[in-house]
């Protein structure tokens, strides 16, 4: 396998994973109060 191709592939995967983690953390921070509110409604 060509070294450059592997490097490109690895870089692409790393970028996708990083982006996913960042998006997940932002969404979790934004929607945490709403999620807790919905859980209260479900229990009540």
N, C-alpha and C positions, 0 to 999 in steps of 0.2 A: 504494500500500500504506500502511496506517495505521501511523504511527510507533510507537504503543503496542504494537500487535500484533507488530511487528518486534522491539521491545525485549524483549517477553516471550519470544518464540521464541529470540532470541539468548541470553537469560539461561538458558533451559532447556538449550540445547545446551552452554553453558559449564559449567553445573552437572554435567551428565552426563559431560563430558570430564574435569573435575576429579576427580569421584568415581572414574572409571575409572583415572585415573593413580594416585590414592592407593591404591586397592585393589591395583593391579598392583605397586606398590612394596612394599606390606606383604607380599603373597604371595611376591614374589621374595625378600625378606629372610627370611621364615619358612621357605621351602622350599629355599633354596639348598643347605644341607648334604645334604638328602635327594636332590636332583637330582644332585649330584656323586656320591653313593653309588650311585645307580642307573646312572650313566654308567660307574663303575668296574666294576660287575657286568656290564654289557653288553660292555665291552671284555675283561674277564677271562674 
